[in-house]
Structures are given as structure tokens and as C-alpha cells.
Amino acid sequence: MHSPIIYISKEDKQIEYTEDFFKENTPSEIELTENILESDWLVPDTQRFAGWHRGSWEIKEIIDDLEFMKVTQYNSDLLKITINRHNINDWKKAVTDEIKKYSDSMEEYLEKDEFVPISLGINGLGYNSALDNSECGGTRFCSIGEEGYLEFTMSTYELLDYAHHSLMYSDEKEISFIVSTKTQGDYHF
């Protein structure tokens, strides 16, 4: 199964971001393979891969489908993701609600002293990648530091968790990431 690699950079107000920043600093295949452990192969930049046949990911559509973050246009080539305390609290409530649904469903089987079906789990109750830290496959956000090195590769859940920790331990009201819409990767798992 194929999943997108989306390149982001934590916004620094002193930098005017361009698509070239992401093109010039795209991590190598080795760097990404070391960070996306479930991948059996990947292409760091599908736009520069001559034999690429699968087309492009619609990055804006992918991010628009994700809950718990605001997406705006940064410039003609880039997007901006913003996450604030309200987004984090909505996310934590959704995680708690999903766990409660799972617990209630499991309790029914346990009360009858029956096996809990293997298929019963958070994934079986209405899967949402933002709620599942064990996500295998799915979108990977690769953060490029201002010096152009790969800082981290995260799932949607991990990105929200990173934002949560960043906001808790700072005076910032929100955290923003600049998102490349043209430089993008693809990995298979």
C-alpha cells in the first residue's frame, strides 16, 4: 500500500519559505528509510523520479481531511498548518471518546465471559489516523530544519502530540508548519 510523505518545516517568522527550500533539502532515501520503519521501499521526491507513474498526491486534500489542525495558503506553492490549544483539546477529547467506545464494546464481551473479537479495537470503531499511535502506513510528516536537515518523521498522531508538548512548555499560543505541496514523497509498506 502506498502512503504520502509530506515535507514540513516549523515556521520561523524570520524566514520567507519557498518551494526551493524543500526541493534543495529533500532527505535521501537512506535517511527516510531509517525513519519510516514500516517502509519496504520509498521515493523521497516523486517529482524528480523519472520513472514515477503514480501521479502526485493532492497534499491540500490530504491535510484538509485531517482534523484538529487549520490549513491556510502560505503562498502560491506552499500551505501552512496551524495547531493551537483548542485543536489539541478537541483531539484529546476525540481520543478519549474513541477509547471509551472501545472500552464499552469490550466490556460487553467480558461481562458475558466471551472472547473479545480480535477485530474489535480502536481501528474497528471508526479509524482515524489522528487517534491511533500504532498507525502502520498512512501520512508521514517529515520536518526539515532551517539548516536543511531532517529533524523528524511523524505520523499524524505524533505530529499532534509534538504540537501538544511544544505548546505546553512555551508561551506560544499556536504552532505553525510550512508545508510543501510540490516536493513530496511516496512510501510503500
Contacts in CASP RR format, 6 or more apart in sequence:
PFRMAT RR
TARGET T0000
AUTHOR 0000-0000-0000
METHOD contacts of the structure
MODEL  1
MHSPIIYISKEDKQIEYTEDFFKENTPSEIELTENILESDWLVPDTQRFA
GWHRGSWEIKEIIDDLEFMKVTQYNSDLLKITINRHNINDWKKAVTDEIK
KYSDSMEEYLEKDEFVPISLGINGLGYNSALDNSECGGTRFCSIGEEGYL
EFTMSTYELLDYAHHSLMYSDEKEISFIVSTKTQGDYHF
1 137 0 8 1.000
1 188 0 8 1.000
1 189 0 8 1.000
2 54 0 8 1.000
2 186 0 8 1.000
2 187 0 8 1.000
2 188 0 8 1.000
3 137 0 8 1.000
3 138 0 8 1.000
3 139 0 8 1.000
3 140 0 8 1.000
3 186 0 8 1.000
3 187 0 8 1.000
3 188 0 8 1.000
3 189 0 8 1.000
4 57 0 8 1.000
4 59 0 8 1.000
4 62 0 8 1.000
4 138 0 8 1.000
4 139 0 8 1.000
4 140 0 8 1.000
4 184 0 8 1.000
4 185 0 8 1.000
4 186 0 8 1.000
5 32 0 8 1.000
5 36 0 8 1.000
5 42 0 8 1.000
5 44 0 8 1.000
5 140 0 8 1.000
5 142 0 8 1.000
5 153 0 8 1.000
5 184 0 8 1.000
5 185 0 8 1.000
5 186 0 8 1.000
5 187 0 8 1.000
6 57 0 8 1.000
6 59 0 8 1.000
6 62 0 8 1.000
6 63 0 8 1.000
6 139 0 8 1.000
6 140 0 8 1.000
6 141 0 8 1.000
6 142 0 8 1.000
6 179 0 8 1.000
6 180 0 8 1.000
6 184 0 8 1.000
6 185 0 8 1.000
7 22 0 8 1.000
7 26 0 8 1.000
7 142 0 8 1.000
7 144 0 8 1.000
7 179 0 8 1.000
7 180 0 8 1.000
7 183 0 8 1.000
7 184 0 8 1.000
7 185 0 8 1.000
8 81 0 8 1.000
8 141 0 8 1.000
8 142 0 8 1.000
8 143 0 8 1.000
8 144 0 8 1.000
8 177 0 8 1.000
8 178 0 8 1.000
8 179 0 8 1.000
8 180 0 8 1.000
9 17 0 8 1.000
9 21 0 8 1.000
9 22 0 8 1.000
9 143 0 8 1.000
9 144 0 8 1.000
9 145 0 8 1.000
9 146 0 8 1.000
9 177 0 8 1.000
9 178 0 8 1.000
10 143 0 8 1.000
10 145 0 8 1.000
10 151 0 8 1.000
10 175 0 8 1.000
10 176 0 8 1.000
10 177 0 8 1.000
11 17 0 8 1.000
11 80 0 8 1.000
11 176 0 8 1.000
11 177 0 8 1.000
11 178 0 8 1.000
12 146 0 8 1.000
15 21 0 8 1.000
15 146 0 8 1.000
17 74 0 8 1.000
17 75 0 8 1.000
17 78 0 8 1.000
17 178 0 8 1.000
18 75 0 8 1.000
18 77 0 8 1.000
18 78 0 8 1.000
19 77 0 8 1.000
19 78 0 8 1.000
19 180 0 8 1.000
19 181 0 8 1.000
19 182 0 8 1.000
19 183 0 8 1.000
21 144 0 8 1.000
21 148 0 8 1.000
22 144 0 8 1.000
22 180 0 8 1.000
22 182 0 8 1.000
22 183 0 8 1.000
23 45 0 8 1.000
23 182 0 8 1.000
23 183 0 8 1.000
24 148 0 8 1.000
25 144 0 8 1.000
25 145 0 8 1.000
25 148 0 8 1.000
25 149 0 8 1.000
26 44 0 8 1.000
26 45 0 8 1.000
26 183 0 8 1.000
27 44 0 8 1.000
27 142 0 8 1.000
27 144 0 8 1.000
27 150 0 8 1.000
28 44 0 8 1.000
29 42 0 8 1.000
29 43 0 8 1.000
29 44 0 8 1.000
31 150 0 8 1.000
32 39 0 8 1.000
32 42 0 8 1.000
32 44 0 8 1.000
32 142 0 8 1.000
32 150 0 8 1.000
32 153 0 8 1.000
32 187 0 8 1.000
33 39 0 8 1.000
33 42 0 8 1.000
35 142 0 8 1.000
35 150 0 8 1.000
35 152 0 8 1.000
35 153 0 8 1.000
36 42 0 8 1.000
36 140 0 8 1.000
36 153 0 8 1.000
36 187 0 8 1.000
38 136 0 8 1.000
38 137 0 8 1.000
38 189 0 8 1.000
39 187 0 8 1.000
39 188 0 8 1.000
39 189 0 8 1.000
40 188 0 8 1.000
40 189 0 8 1.000
41 187 0 8 1.000
41 188 0 8 1.000
42 185 0 8 1.000
42 186 0 8 1.000
42 187 0 8 1.000
42 188 0 8 1.000
43 49 0 8 1.000
43 52 0 8 1.000
43 185 0 8 1.000
43 186 0 8 1.000
43 187 0 8 1.000
44 185 0 8 1.000
45 183 0 8 1.000
45 184 0 8 1.000
45 185 0 8 1.000
46 52 0 8 1.000
46 54 0 8 1.000
46 55 0 8 1.000
46 56 0 8 1.000
46 184 0 8 1.000
46 185 0 8 1.000
46 186 0 8 1.000
47 56 0 8 1.000
47 182 0 8 1.000
47 183 0 8 1.000
47 184 0 8 1.000
52 186 0 8 1.000
54 186 0 8 1.000
56 184 0 8 1.000
57 184 0 8 1.000
57 185 0 8 1.000
57 186 0 8 1.000
59 79 0 8 1.000
59 179 0 8 1.000
59 180 0 8 1.000
59 181 0 8 1.000
59 184 0 8 1.000
60 71 0 8 1.000
60 79 0 8 1.000
60 181 0 8 1.000
62 139 0 8 1.000
63 69 0 8 1.000
63 71 0 8 1.000
63 79 0 8 1.000
63 81 0 8 1.000
63 179 0 8 1.000
64 71 0 8 1.000
66 129 0 8 1.000
66 130 0 8 1.000
66 139 0 8 1.000
66 156 0 8 1.000
67 90 0 8 1.000
67 91 0 8 1.000
67 94 0 8 1.000
67 128 0 8 1.000
67 130 0 8 1.000
68 83 0 8 1.000
68 87 0 8 1.000
68 88 0 8 1.000
68 90 0 8 1.000
68 91 0 8 1.000
68 94 0 8 1.000
68 130 0 8 1.000
68 160 0 8 1.000
69 81 0 8 1.000
69 82 0 8 1.000
69 83 0 8 1.000
69 87 0 8 1.000
69 160 0 8 1.000
70 81 0 8 1.000
70 82 0 8 1.000
70 83 0 8 1.000
70 84 0 8 1.000
70 87 0 8 1.000
71 79 0 8 1.000
71 80 0 8 1.000
71 81 0 8 1.000
71 82 0 8 1.000
71 179 0 8 1.000
72 79 0 8 1.000
72 80 0 8 1.000
72 82 0 8 1.000
73 79 0 8 1.000
73 80 0 8 1.000
74 80 0 8 1.000
74 178 0 8 1.000
74 179 0 8 1.000
77 180 0 8 1.000
77 181 0 8 1.000
77 182 0 8 1.000
78 178 0 8 1.000
78 179 0 8 1.000
78 180 0 8 1.000
78 181 0 8 1.000
79 178 0 8 1.000
79 179 0 8 1.000
79 181 0 8 1.000
80 176 0 8 1.000
80 177 0 8 1.000
80 178 0 8 1.000
80 179 0 8 1.000
81 176 0 8 1.000
81 177 0 8 1.000
81 179 0 8 1.000
82 174 0 8 1.000
82 175 0 8 1.000
82 176 0 8 1.000
83 160 0 8 1.000
83 163 0 8 1.000
83 167 0 8 1.000
83 174 0 8 1.000
83 175 0 8 1.000
83 176 0 8 1.000
84 167 0 8 1.000
84 173 0 8 1.000
84 174 0 8 1.000
84 175 0 8 1.000
85 167 0 8 1.000
85 173 0 8 1.000
85 174 0 8 1.000
87 160 0 8 1.000
87 163 0 8 1.000
88 160 0 8 1.000
88 163 0 8 1.000
88 164 0 8 1.000
88 167 0 8 1.000
91 130 0 8 1.000
91 160 0 8 1.000
91 164 0 8 1.000
92 164 0 8 1.000
94 128 0 8 1.000
94 130 0 8 1.000
94 131 0 8 1.000
95 131 0 8 1.000
98 122 0 8 1.000
98 125 0 8 1.000
98 126 0 8 1.000
98 128 0 8 1.000
98 131 0 8 1.000
99 122 0 8 1.000
101 125 0 8 1.000
102 120 0 8 1.000
102 121 0 8 1.000
102 122 0 8 1.000
102 125 0 8 1.000
105 120 0 8 1.000
105 121 0 8 1.000
105 125 0 8 1.000
106 116 0 8 1.000
106 120 0 8 1.000
106 121 0 8 1.000
109 115 0 8 1.000
109 116 0 8 1.000
109 117 0 8 1.000
109 120 0 8 1.000
110 116 0 8 1.000
122 131 0 8 1.000
122 132 0 8 1.000
123 132 0 8 1.000
129 135 0 8 1.000
129 138 0 8 1.000
129 139 0 8 1.000
129 155 0 8 1.000
129 156 0 8 1.000
129 157 0 8 1.000
130 156 0 8 1.000
130 157 0 8 1.000
130 160 0 8 1.000
131 157 0 8 1.000
132 157 0 8 1.000
133 155 0 8 1.000
133 157 0 8 1.000
133 158 0 8 1.000
133 161 0 8 1.000
135 155 0 8 1.000
135 156 0 8 1.000
135 157 0 8 1.000
136 189 0 8 1.000
137 155 0 8 1.000
137 187 0 8 1.000
137 189 0 8 1.000
138 155 0 8 1.000
138 156 0 8 1.000
139 155 0 8 1.000
139 156 0 8 1.000
140 153 0 8 1.000
140 154 0 8 1.000
140 155 0 8 1.000
140 187 0 8 1.000
141 153 0 8 1.000
141 154 0 8 1.000
141 155 0 8 1.000
141 156 0 8 1.000
141 159 0 8 1.000
141 177 0 8 1.000
142 150 0 8 1.000
142 152 0 8 1.000
142 153 0 8 1.000
143 150 0 8 1.000
143 151 0 8 1.000
143 152 0 8 1.000
143 153 0 8 1.000
143 154 0 8 1.000
143 177 0 8 1.000
144 150 0 8 1.000
144 151 0 8 1.000
145 151 0 8 1.000
152 162 0 8 1.000
154 162 0 8 1.000
163 175 0 8 1.000
166 172 0 8 1.000
166 175 0 8 1.000
167 173 0 8 1.000
167 174 0 8 1.000
167 175 0 8 1.000
END
